[in-house]
Amino acid sequence: MQTVIKVEKLSKSYGSLLAVDKISLSVKRGTVYGLLGANGAGKSTTIECILGTRNADSGTVSVLGCDPKRDRHRLFQNVGVQFQEGNYQPQIKVSELCAETACLYKFPSDWKRLCERFGIGNKIHKAVKSLSGGERQRLFIVLSLIPNPQLVFLDELTTGLDVKSRRDVWKMLSELKKKGLTIFLTSHFMDEVEALCDEICILKKGSVVFNGTVEQAKEIVGCEKFEDAYLALSGEEAEEE
């Protein structure tokens, strides 16, 4: 199976703070990969370095066989990114934002169909600011899929969604995975990770403390619930105590 993301000994410091410490990971095509860890564990910095929006101090990164800094334009056409929030014009409509996004790509997906699939087809003539939190979250997922990407980065993708909407999103992403889409996600919902992820990487204070499957994590810790295994491996359980 082809490797889509390859990170080797990636490090990044901010002054005296070592945010990412020699992280290595690899993501295979057509899989869902979860990057997990407490707030401040180094997830955002790692993703920014993978995307090439932040310079690493050392280490190497390959995305779809490209250098994310040198081959930015080529990657831009093949990678989707879902951001939690965006700086949009206050009155911009869903249809306008989707159409503007589609114009940036050579072979965009049908954004109207995506809006229908993600349950916001009846909102395309509404202003983005009028959408509920859950509707905006689904819109951000749609925007990340408009490039018709080979690889998509999803950050806390179901925050603000009700239980049914979350499961609907999971189902749609699983269908996209079957068609070859590679998904790199972060999440604080362990049921989501368990339902979607083929492999996971858990960070603690900038270092990898686990890399493998959910089942392997449970086996290593010796517990039945993945949430318990995650808390033990990430160190969050100790912090709470």
Secondary structure as UniProt FT lines:
FT   STRAND          3..14
FT   TURN            15..16
FT   STRAND          17..28
FT   TURN            29..30
FT   STRAND          32..37
FT   TURN            39..40
FT   HELIX           43..51
FT   STRAND          58..63
FT   TURN            64..65
FT   TURN            68..71
FT   HELIX           72..76
FT   TURN            77..78
FT   STRAND          79..82
FT   TURN            90..91
FT   HELIX           94..102
FT   TURN            103..104
FT   HELIX           111..117
FT   TURN            118..119
FT   HELIX           121..123
FT   TURN            124..125
FT   HELIX           128..130
FT   HELIX           133..145
FT   TURN            146..147
FT   STRAND          151..155
FT   TURN            157..160
FT   HELIX           163..178
FT   TURN            179..180
FT   STRAND          182..186
FT   HELIX           190..196
FT   STRAND          199..204
FT   TURN            205..206
FT   STRAND          207..212
FT   HELIX           214..221
FT   HELIX           226..234
FT   HELIX           236..240
//
